[in-house]
Amino acid sequence: MNEENNGAPKNKWSRIFRKKWFFPAVYLTVAALLLSVVVWYQNVDNQGPDVADEQEEQENDEYVPTPNDEDAEPVLDQQEMIQMPLVDQDQAEIVTKFYDYNAEQEDQENGLVLYNNRYYQSTGIDIASASDETFDVVASLTGTVTEVKEDPLLGNVVVMEHGDNVATYYASLDEVSVSADTDVEQGDSIGTAGKNIFGKDNGTHVHFEIRKDGDEVNPESFFNQSVASLDSVTEEAEESEANEESSEVTEDAEEPSGTEEDTDAPEEDTNAPEEDAGEDEETDAPEENSGAEDEESNDDTTDSDDTSDE
C-alpha cells in the first residue's frame, strides 16, 4: 500500500508533463517575466536623472522664480471687466450720452448739455435712477483714488487710476466715502449720487467718465468688456496721428511747385521796369539833341545880328 501511495505523485507529475499545453505555458510564463524585467529596468534608467535633478533642486535653497510667475498678476488685472458704477443696473437710466462725432444725430443731441444758454459736449455719461432717488455709486474697476475734490459746478468729484494709463471719473456725488490714496476694489462704495449745477436738468445722477491715455472714451462702448479692450483706443489714435503726418508730408511736397510759380511772376515784373527804363533813356536822348539844336540856332541868330550891326 505504501509503495502504491508513493508512486501516485510521480504518476501525477508525469501526466502533467505529458500534456501538450504544459511546455508552451512554461515558455510564455518565462517570456512574460523576462519582458517585465526589461520594462522595469528601462523605467529605472529613465527616472534616474529626474530623481537626481529633483534632489539637486531640493538641496539648493535659493529659488529664482520664472518670468511667467512675475507676469501672472498683470494679466489677471487686464481680464477685469468694466462695470457700471452702480449696484442695481436694471433701475438705472442713462439720461446723457457721450458726445461722439461719428454717432447718429439723435445720439449727438443726447450728448449735449445745456448750461447758461449754451450747449456743451458731454465727455461722459449721466446715470440716474428711474425714481429720481439717490443711490450708491460703486467703483467700476479696482484701483487707487488719486483725487477727491468739491467742484462748484460739478459737485463732489472722485478720480481713480487703474494702471496702464486708465482712469475713471465720478462727479455729481452727494456724499463721498473714500479719500485720496485709498485702494478700492471693484464694486466698493465710493459715495452716493447727488445733484449739481452743470447738469441740474438731470436731477439726482452721477456723471461717469473713462479715460485712456488722458483721452475720454465712450463708457457705453466698453461696459462688460475687459480692460484690455481699451488698448484699441490707443491703436486708433496712433493710426490717426500717422495719417495726419502723412497728409502733412504730402502737403509739404506740393508746396515747392507753387512757390516756384509765385517766384517766377516777380521776375517778370522786375524785368518790365528795366525795359521801361531803357525806353525812357532813348526818349531822353532826343531831348538832349533838341537842346543842342536850339543852342546852334541861337548862335546863328547872334551871328546874323552881329553882321547886321556891322
GIHU-V186748 format. One record per pair of residues at least 6 apart in sequence whose ideal C-beta (glycine too) atoms are under 6 Angstrom apart, sorted by the first residue. I is the first residue (numbers start at 0). J is the second residue. If there is no record, write none. Layout:
i j
I J
I J
//
This chain:
i j
15 21
77 226
77 227
78 225
79 226
80 223
80 225
81 139
81 221
81 222
81 224
82 139
84 136
84 137
84 139
84 207
85 91
85 134
86 135
90 128
90 129
91 126
92 127
92 129
93 124
93 126
94 125
94 127
94 201
95 121
95 125
96 106
96 109
96 110
97 110
97 121
97 124
97 217
98 110
98 120
98 121
99 217
110 121
111 118
112 119
112 121
114 197
122 208
122 215
123 206
123 207
123 208
124 207
124 218
125 198
125 201
125 204
125 206
126 204
126 205
127 201
127 202
127 204
128 134
131 202
131 203
133 191
133 192
133 203
134 192
135 188
135 191
136 189
136 190
136 192
136 205
137 186
137 188
138 183
138 185
138 187
138 189
139 167
140 161
140 185
141 184
141 185
142 159
142 160
142 161
143 160
143 182
144 159
144 177
144 179
144 181
145 158
145 160
146 158
147 157
147 175
147 178
147 179
148 156
149 155
150 156
152 196
152 197
153 170
153 195
153 197
154 171
154 172
154 193
154 195
155 172
155 175
156 170
157 169
157 189
158 168
159 167
160 166
164 212
165 211
165 229
166 210
167 209
168 208
169 189
170 206
171 193
171 195
171 204
171 205
171 206
172 190
172 193
173 191
173 193
174 190
174 191
175 190
176 188
176 190
177 189
192 203
192 204
192 205
194 203
207 218
208 215
209 216
209 218
211 229
211 232
212 233
216 232
221 228
//
